[in-house]
Amino acid sequence: MKPVPIRVVLPAHLRTLSGAGMEITVPVAGPVTQRSILDALERQYPMLQGTLRDHVTQRRRPFVRFFACEEDYSHESPDTPLPEAVASGAEPFLIVGAIAGGSGLVERP
């Protein structure tokens, strides 16, 4: 099967690490899933290995989220097929750095 160019949007800290632009294209052969996209991304940008997934378990790192067609796929199986709009290159696969914390307001006496 001929690889299909898949659009991927990276968060700022991963753009800096990889030296890539905000949106890149990676070749994916076979079904377009989180796993196949991340495998292709790590092949093309080996410095990203371990930043999105654990080296051993291949599970998504905390504070990293994956979106396709405005839907959060972060908790889906890595082998779940992504929407046709992503598989065709019409829409990008978004990798987003999540933010944690409270309201930031501190009550003072």
C-alpha positions in Angstrom: 0.0 0.0 0.0 1.3 3.4 -1.0 1.9 5.8 2.0 -0.6 8.7 2.3 0.6 12.1 3.5 -1.0 12.9 6.8 -1.0 16.4 8.2 0.1 16.8 11.8 0.0 19.9 14.0 2.6 20.0 16.8 2.6 22.1 20.0 5.2 24.8 20.3 7.6 22.8 22.6 7.7 19.9 20.2 8.2 22.2 17.2 11.3 23.6 19.0 12.6 20.1 19.9 12.1 18.8 16.4 13.0 21.9 14.4 9.8 21.4 12.5 7.1 23.9 11.6 3.7 24.1 13.2 2.2 21.7 10.6 4.1 18.9 9.1 3.3 16.0 6.8 4.2 12.4 7.6 3.8 9.4 5.3 1.4 6.7 6.7 1.0 3.3 5.0 -2.0 1.3 5.9 -4.8 2.3 8.3 -4.6 5.8 9.6 -4.6 5.5 13.4 -2.9 7.3 16.3 -0.4 4.5 16.4 0.4 4.7 12.7 0.7 8.5 12.8 2.9 8.5 15.9 5.1 5.7 14.4 5.6 7.8 11.2 6.2 10.9 13.2 8.9 9.3 15.4 10.6 7.8 12.3 10.7 11.2 10.6 11.7 13.0 13.8 13.5 10.6 16.1 14.2 13.2 18.7 10.4 13.1 19.5 10.6 9.4 20.6 9.5 9.2 24.2 7.9 12.7 24.2 4.4 11.6 23.2 4.5 7.9 24.3 6.3 6.0 26.9 9.3 4.1 25.4 8.3 0.8 26.9 4.5 0.7 27.1 3.8 3.0 24.2 1.0 4.6 26.2 0.3 8.3 25.7 2.2 10.6 28.0 0.2 12.6 30.6 -0.6 16.1 29.5 -0.5 15.2 25.8 -3.8 15.0 23.9 -4.7 13.9 20.4 -7.5 15.5 18.4 -9.0 14.7 15.0 -11.9 16.7 13.4 -12.5 18.6 16.7 -12.9 15.3 18.6 -10.7 14.2 21.5 -9.1 10.8 20.6 -6.8 10.8 23.6 -8.5 8.0 25.5 -9.4 5.9 22.4 -7.4 2.8 21.5 -4.3 3.8 19.6 -5.5 1.4 16.8 -8.9 3.1 16.4 -9.2 4.3 12.8 -9.3 8.1 12.6 -11.9 10.0 10.6 -11.7 10.0 6.8 -11.0 13.7 6.7 -7.7 13.1 8.6 -6.9 10.0 6.5 -7.4 11.9 3.3 -5.3 14.9 4.4 -8.3 17.3 4.4 -8.0 17.8 8.2 -4.9 17.6 10.4 -4.2 15.4 13.3 -3.6 17.7 16.3 -1.2 17.0 19.1 -1.9 19.3 22.0 -0.1 19.9 25.2 -2.7 19.8 28.0 -2.7 22.3 30.8 -3.3 21.3 34.4 -3.9 23.4 37.5 -6.6 25.3 39.3 -8.0 28.7 38.8 -4.7 30.4 39.6 -6.5 32.5 42.2 -5.2 32.4 45.7 -7.4 33.5 48.5 -5.6 35.8 50.9 -6.6 36.6 54.4 
